[in-house]
Amino acid sequence: MKYLVNFTLRLLVKLALKGYFRKIIVDGKENIPQNVPIILVANHQNALIDPLLLATHTTLNPYFLTRASVFKKSFVAKMLNFIRMLPVYRVRDGFATIQQNQGTFDQTYEVLRKNGTVIIFAEGSHSLIRNLRPLSKGFTRMAFGLKEKYPETHPVILPVALDFSAHKRSGSRVRLTFGKAISVDMPPSKSGLLTKSVERALKGLVVEIPEETYEQDLARLIQNNVDLTCRAEVKLFLENGVVPNPVSEDTGLKNKLMKIFHFPLYWLWLWKKPSVQDPVFSSTWKFMIGFVLAPFYYLFLSWMAMDTSLGSWALTFLIMAWISLISNKNPQE
């Protein structure tokens, strides 16, 4: 039953993500190994959207390490555990809680022993800044802990980059780029070398914009229609001013139409928006509002179309809502 619920939920979320984003690009799928324990290390720019994309656009069926603060309520904790999320305690959660991480690591060892996958966002927090931030060492502890407990296992680290054309907007593009797997074939005393290898691999995948001129360069990239999800094209423009494959310009009209024909959902977001203190969660809230309430909205319009005097109007509104959702397109950041 748990497997069936997970499979159904992943399918529904994948369909919803395809409706939320204009385009989801997956590069490097051939780099995903088979029948080995995989510790997937990713950058973290878009709150809950990041794990949802990774869970639905591979066949890995992964578990996730998630900050422990979201597990405070017992009901929420049970639900998160049901969808394969495991708590990670940080210093900010209190020194007394750190020792509870051992229980989480023990669970990941059992997942990995069976050639499963665990995803860890090794930057330790999320940020809208497009550059890779320093990595924590949790994934090395997990890898070497697994080898110590189950010496017969051969875990690998799989780096993956997530890059967005517009973090906070629907109708945008996102790219998942899988790098080559890194074997954990050194002793624990060389954990620093493993961390550097993974960090170097991720730096070669994630879009990078020089920190000292970040705002100016980002503005130039957007003005010249450079694909902000493509590391190679961003690098080419910043170094040579060349744009080989400019993304199409858009005024945002299609997005405005989507808001008009989904106005109850859009109004709900406008009501919620002032209370969203962390802008990184903007897309998460927009997506969740649509994922949970859009089916009811469409059912309501369908009922009106079939069983009220406003049938023709409601049917037209329903069709336009679907068309505007499919064609939703937003300019870059």
C-alpha positions as CSV (number, residue, x, y, z in Angstrom):
1,M,0.0,0.0,0.0
2,K,2.8,2.4,0.9
3,Y,4.5,1.7,-2.4
4,L,1.3,2.2,-4.4
5,V,0.6,5.5,-2.6
6,N,4.1,6.7,-3.4
7,F,3.9,5.6,-7.0
8,T,0.5,7.4,-7.5
9,L,1.7,10.5,-5.7
10,R,4.8,10.7,-7.8
11,L,2.8,10.4,-11.0
12,L,0.4,13.1,-10.0
13,V,3.2,15.4,-8.9
14,K,5.1,14.8,-12.2
15,L,2.0,15.8,-14.2
16,A,1.5,18.9,-12.0
17,L,5.1,19.9,-12.4
18,K,4.7,19.6,-16.2
19,G,1.8,22.0,-15.9
20,Y,3.7,24.4,-13.6
21,F,6.8,24.6,-15.7
22,R,6.9,25.6,-19.4
23,K,9.8,23.1,-20.0
24,I,11.7,20.6,-17.8
25,I,15.0,19.5,-19.4
26,V,16.9,16.5,-18.1
27,D,20.5,16.1,-19.2
28,G,22.9,13.3,-18.3
29,K,20.4,10.5,-17.5
30,E,22.9,8.1,-19.0
31,N,25.2,8.9,-16.0
32,I,22.7,7.4,-13.5
33,P,24.2,4.0,-12.4
34,Q,22.2,0.9,-11.8
35,N,22.2,-1.6,-8.9
36,V,24.5,0.3,-6.6
37,P,23.9,2.4,-3.5
38,I,23.5,6.0,-4.7
39,I,24.1,9.1,-2.6
40,L,22.7,11.9,-4.8
41,V,24.2,15.3,-4.0
42,A,22.4,18.3,-5.4
43,N,22.5,22.1,-5.1
44,H,19.5,23.7,-3.5
45,Q,17.8,26.8,-5.0
46,N,14.1,26.3,-4.9
47,A,12.8,24.8,-1.6
48,L,10.4,21.9,-2.0
49,I,10.4,22.2,-5.8
50,D,14.0,20.7,-5.9
51,P,13.2,17.3,-4.2
52,L,9.9,17.0,-6.1
53,L,11.8,17.4,-9.5
54,L,14.4,14.8,-8.5
55,A,11.8,12.4,-7.2
56,T,9.7,12.5,-10.3
57,H,12.2,12.8,-13.2
58,T,14.3,9.7,-12.4
59,T,13.4,6.1,-11.8
60,L,15.4,6.1,-8.6
61,N,12.5,6.4,-6.1
62,P,14.8,8.1,-3.6
63,Y,14.7,8.9,0.1
64,F,15.4,12.5,1.1
65,L,17.3,14.1,4.0
66,T,15.2,17.1,5.2
67,R,15.8,19.7,7.9
68,A,14.4,18.4,11.2
69,S,12.4,21.6,12.0
70,V,9.6,20.6,9.6
71,F,9.1,17.3,11.6
72,K,8.0,19.0,14.9
73,K,4.3,18.0,14.7
74,S,3.7,14.3,15.0
75,F,1.1,14.1,12.2
76,V,3.4,16.0,9.8
77,A,6.3,13.8,10.8
78,K,4.3,10.7,10.0
79,M,3.3,12.1,6.6
80,L,6.8,13.1,5.7
81,N,8.2,9.7,6.7
82,F,5.5,8.1,4.6
83,I,6.8,10.0,1.5
84,R,10.4,8.9,2.2
85,M,11.7,12.1,4.0
86,L,14.1,11.7,6.9
87,P,15.0,14.4,9.4
88,V,18.5,15.9,9.7
89,Y,19.2,17.9,12.9
90,R,21.5,21.0,12.7
91,V,23.2,23.0,15.3
92,R,20.5,25.7,15.1
93,D,18.0,23.0,16.2
94,G,20.0,22.7,19.5
95,F,23.1,20.8,20.4
96,A,21.1,18.2,22.3
97,T,19.4,17.1,19.0
98,I,22.5,16.5,17.0
99,Q,22.9,12.9,18.4
100,Q,19.5,12.1,16.9
101,N,21.1,12.2,13.5
102,Q,22.6,8.8,14.2
103,G,19.1,7.2,13.9
104,T,18.6,9.0,10.6
105,F,22.0,7.7,9.3
106,D,21.1,4.2,10.4
107,Q,17.9,4.4,8.3
108,T,19.9,5.6,5.3
109,Y,22.4,2.7,5.6
110,E,19.5,0.3,5.3
111,V,18.2,2.0,2.2
112,L,21.6,2.1,0.6
113,R,22.4,-1.5,1.5
114,K,19.6,-2.5,-0.7
115,N,21.0,-0.4,-3.6
116,G,18.6,2.4,-2.9
117,T,19.1,6.1,-3.3
118,V,19.3,8.9,-0.8
119,I,19.3,12.6,-1.8
120,I,21.1,15.2,0.2
121,F,21.2,18.9,-0.5
122,A,24.8,19.3,0.7
123,E,24.9,23.1,0.7
124,G,22.9,22.8,4.0
125,S,20.3,25.5,3.1
126,H,18.6,27.0,0.1
127,S,19.2,30.2,-1.8
128,L,18.0,32.0,-5.0
129,I,21.7,32.8,-5.8
130,R,22.7,30.8,-8.8
131,N,26.2,29.9,-7.7
132,L,27.2,26.7,-5.8
133,R,27.8,27.3,-2.1
134,P,30.3,25.4,0.1
135,L,29.2,21.8,0.8
136,S,28.8,20.3,4.2
137,K,30.3,16.9,4.9
138,G,27.1,14.9,5.7
139,F,27.3,12.9,2.5
140,T,30.9,11.8,3.2
141,R,29.9,10.7,6.7
142,M,27.0,8.7,5.1
143,A,29.2,7.1,2.5
144,F,32.0,6.0,4.9
145,G,29.5,5.0,7.6
146,L,27.8,2.7,5.1
147,K,31.1,1.1,4.1
148,E,32.1,0.6,7.8
149,K,28.7,-1.0,8.6
150,Y,28.4,-3.0,5.4
151,P,32.0,-3.4,3.9
152,E,30.6,-5.4,1.0
153,T,28.8,-2.4,-0.4
154,H,30.2,-0.1,-3.1
155,P,28.4,3.3,-2.8
156,V,28.8,6.1,-5.4
157,I,28.2,9.8,-5.1
158,L,26.0,11.1,-8.0
159,P,26.2,14.9,-8.5
160,V,23.2,16.7,-10.0
161,A,22.6,20.4,-10.7
162,L,19.2,22.1,-10.7
163,D,19.0,25.4,-12.6
164,F,16.0,27.7,-13.1
165,S,15.2,30.4,-15.6
166,A,13.0,32.1,-13.0
167,H,12.9,30.6,-9.5
168,K,9.7,32.3,-8.4
169,R,7.5,32.1,-11.5
170,S,5.4,29.4,-13.2
171,G,5.7,29.1,-16.9
172,S,9.5,29.1,-16.6
173,R,12.2,26.5,-17.5
174,V,14.2,24.2,-15.3
175,R,17.1,22.0,-16.1
176,L,18.4,18.9,-14.2
177,T,22.0,17.9,-15.1
178,F,23.4,14.6,-13.9
179,G,27.1,14.3,-13.7
180,K,29.3,11.2,-13.7
181,A,29.1,9.0,-10.6
182,I,32.1,9.3,-8.2
183,S,33.1,6.0,-6.5
184,V,33.8,6.0,-2.8
185,D,37.0,4.0,-3.1
186,M,39.3,5.8,-0.6
187,P,39.7,5.4,3.1
188,P,37.8,7.6,5.6
189,S,41.0,9.5,6.3
190,K,40.6,10.9,2.7
191,S,37.1,12.3,3.3
192,G,38.3,15.8,2.5
193,L,39.5,14.6,-0.9
194,L,36.0,13.1,-1.6
195,T,34.3,16.4,-0.6
196,K,36.6,18.3,-2.9
197,S,35.9,15.9,-5.8
198,V,32.2,16.2,-5.4
199,E,32.3,20.0,-5.0
200,R,34.5,20.2,-8.2
201,A,32.0,18.0,-10.1
202,L,29.0,20.1,-9.0
203,K,30.8,23.3,-9.9
204,G,31.2,21.9,-13.4
205,L,27.4,21.4,-13.6
206,V,25.8,24.4,-11.9
207,V,25.4,27.8,-13.6
208,E,28.0,30.1,-12.3
209,I,27.9,34.0,-12.3
210,P,30.9,35.9,-10.8
211,E,29.9,37.0,-7.3
212,E,31.6,40.4,-7.6
213,T,29.5,41.4,-10.6
214,Y,26.5,39.1,-10.0
215,E,23.7,41.6,-10.3
216,Q,25.1,43.4,-13.4
217,D,25.9,40.1,-15.1
218,L,22.5,38.6,-14.4
219,A,20.8,41.7,-15.8
220,R,22.9,41.4,-19.0
221,L,22.2,37.7,-19.3
222,I,18.4,38.4,-19.1
223,Q,18.6,41.4,-21.5
224,N,20.4,39.3,-24.1
225,N,18.0,36.3,-23.8
226,V,20.7,33.9,-22.6
227,D,19.3,30.6,-21.3
228,L,19.9,30.9,-17.6
229,T,19.5,27.1,-17.1
230,C,22.5,26.3,-19.3
231,R,25.9,26.6,-17.7
232,A,27.7,26.4,-21.1
233,E,25.7,29.2,-22.7
234,V,26.0,31.4,-19.6
235,K,29.7,30.9,-19.5
236,L,30.1,31.6,-23.3
237,F,28.2,34.9,-23.0
238,L,30.1,36.1,-20.0
239,E,33.4,35.3,-21.6
240,N,32.8,36.2,-25.2
241,G,29.4,38.0,-25.4
242,V,28.1,35.2,-27.7
243,V,24.4,34.0,-27.6
244,P,24.2,30.8,-29.8
245,N,20.7,29.9,-28.9
246,P,18.8,32.8,-27.5
247,V,15.6,32.0,-25.6
248,S,12.4,33.5,-27.1
249,E,11.3,36.8,-25.6
250,D,8.0,36.9,-23.9
251,T,5.9,39.8,-22.6
252,G,4.3,37.7,-19.9
253,L,0.9,37.9,-21.6
254,K,0.3,34.2,-21.6
255,N,1.0,34.1,-17.9
256,K,-1.4,37.0,-17.3
257,L,-4.1,35.0,-19.2
258,M,-3.4,32.0,-17.0
259,K,-4.0,34.2,-13.9
260,I,-7.2,35.5,-15.3
261,F,-8.7,32.1,-16.0
262,H,-7.4,30.7,-12.7
263,F,-8.4,33.8,-10.7
264,P,-9.6,32.0,-7.5
265,L,-6.2,30.2,-7.2
266,Y,-4.3,33.4,-8.0
267,W,-6.3,35.4,-5.4
268,L,-5.4,32.7,-2.8
269,W,-1.7,33.1,-3.6
270,L,-2.0,36.9,-3.3
271,W,-3.6,36.4,0.1
272,K,-0.8,34.0,1.2
273,K,2.1,35.9,-0.3
274,P,2.6,38.5,2.5
275,S,3.1,35.7,5.0
276,V,5.8,33.9,3.0
277,Q,8.8,35.4,4.6
278,D,11.4,33.4,2.7
279,P,11.1,34.2,-1.1
280,V,12.7,30.8,-1.9
281,F,9.3,29.3,-0.9
282,S,7.3,31.3,-3.5
283,S,7.3,28.6,-6.1
284,T,6.6,25.9,-3.5
285,W,3.4,27.7,-2.3
286,K,2.3,28.5,-5.8
287,F,2.8,24.9,-6.9
288,M,1.1,23.4,-3.8
289,I,-2.0,25.7,-4.2
290,G,-2.4,24.6,-7.8
291,F,-1.6,20.9,-7.0
292,V,-4.2,20.7,-4.2
293,L,-6.9,23.1,-5.4
294,A,-6.8,23.2,-9.2
295,P,-8.6,19.8,-9.6
296,F,-11.5,21.1,-7.4
297,Y,-11.6,24.3,-9.5
298,Y,-11.8,22.3,-12.7
299,L,-14.5,20.0,-11.3
300,F,-16.5,23.0,-10.1
301,L,-16.4,24.5,-13.7
302,S,-17.3,21.1,-15.1
303,W,-20.3,20.9,-12.8
304,M,-21.4,24.4,-13.8
305,A,-21.0,23.6,-17.5
306,M,-23.2,20.5,-17.2
307,D,-25.8,21.4,-14.6
308,T,-26.4,25.1,-14.5
309,S,-27.8,27.9,-16.7
310,L,-24.3,29.2,-17.0
311,G,-23.2,26.1,-18.9
312,S,-21.8,27.7,-22.1
313,W,-20.0,30.3,-20.1
314,A,-18.5,27.8,-17.7
315,L,-17.4,25.4,-20.4
316,T,-15.7,28.3,-22.3
317,F,-14.0,29.4,-19.1
318,L,-12.9,25.8,-18.4
319,I,-11.4,25.3,-21.9
320,M,-9.6,28.7,-21.7
321,A,-8.2,27.7,-18.3
322,W,-6.7,24.5,-19.7
323,I,-5.4,26.3,-22.8
324,S,-3.8,29.1,-20.7
325,L,-2.2,26.6,-18.4
326,I,-0.7,24.6,-21.3
327,S,0.6,27.7,-23.0
328,N,1.7,29.5,-19.8
329,K,5.0,31.2,-20.5
330,N,6.9,33.6,-18.4
331,P,10.0,35.8,-19.1
332,Q,13.2,35.0,-17.2
333,E,14.0,36.2,-13.7
